[in-house]
Amino acid sequence: MSSQIPMRVAVVGATGFQGGAVARLLAGRHHRVRTLTRRPEGDRPPLPGASFVAGDLGNAGDVRRLFEGMTHASVLMPLVYEPERVRRYARNIAHAALDAGLVRLVYNTNTRIPQGPTSVAAFETRRIVEEVLRDSGVPLVVVRPPVYLDNLFSPWNGPALVDEGVLAYPLPEDTPTAWMSHRDLAEAVYAALTGEGLEGRTFDIGGERSLTGAELAEAFGRGLGRTVRYLPLRPDVFERGLAQLLGPETAAGVAGIYHHMATGTDPLLMAADDGVSAEVLTVRPAPVDEWVTRQPWQVWSGDSEESPFPHG
């Protein structure tokens, strides 16, 4: 499949940080991008080169309009963790993708998924979507990312990192994690959309290598030019803070991943896959310290006169 031929790509989730990174990369390489949103026109994020379809994943007609005339799709589900609702979304996507005759659909699970069943909705609802899409017969490639570096360039982490040298996150200090950026996610999705012979494959994508908390702090220290220490947050503390932003149901869904990791039953779930995905997808994730160096951390400094704002 040649990436030189312009694709027409339905990007599900383009109004969020991960899907937005995918949409911007696609548009920047002169592919047509269309996305679905419930937001009114004045409240949509800037996505140059993308067109919007007003609607909802729960409405089959809206999803058909999104996919009509498209050749490819990049799918990321919203932060919804009710199994039947998620299953309905997935079926609507699968039917619309088949009707459109897509060349390929790339599904980003938004997390790694344990091999066996769990009681964690964040894993199991994403597993449901993967199974619905695979069973539908749509040409499918699945990417399963670990944790995003961009989570740390935020109002919750930035000030403590810049002013105090503290990197706090709800993963155990000794958990090896292949942290990656939204930009590297977008490159992996692009490669999954355009690479030859990838249908049916599942890739545990990730960063350059696995890092423990101390190693992550060391990489941040190199990028920031100061000493940084890692502080493992308790998942319940993280969940309470998240609930103030997203509401208790969504926060419980997201935090379920970190409660699971805190048990230590699956310590390698977020680790690197020994370079397999990077080699097959021909992507080269940036080292963490290089990513850190590129971010405008001064926006989080207590001495800065600039207004802080979240980056995706």
Helices and strands as residue ranges (DSSP letters): E 8-12, H 17-28, E 32-37, G 41-43, E 50-54, H 60-67, E 72-76, H 83-100, E 104-108, H 121-136, E 140-143, G 149-152, H 158-159, I 160-164, E 166-169, H 182-194, E 202-203, H 213-224, E 229-232, H 235-246, H 248-262, H 276-281, H 288-294, G 297-300
